[in-house]
Amino acid sequence: MTLLFFPDWTNGLPSDFLILHFFVGAVIFPFNMIHAKARSIDAQNPQEAANGYKNSDNSTYFGYEEIK
């Protein structure tokens, strides 16, 4: 099955295989970590999450800013 997606596998480590792992490590893994943290903060503060953190302390940036 791997040879179907990485035909150069028999000639050593293919470059597209390395690019795929770099993409997973550099993009998907950090996105999952940030998304999980944001969901846990929203789960701890469901009322604040419902109104977009408008009543929260302005000294901390949550990523939700009202455009004026």
Residue pairs with C-beta under 8 A, 6 or more apart in sequence:
2 9
3 9
3 10
6 14
6 16
6 17
7 14
8 14
8 15
8 16
9 17
38 63
41 49
41 62
42 49
45 53
45 56
48 55
48 56
52 64
52 66
53 62
53 64
54 64
54 66
56 62
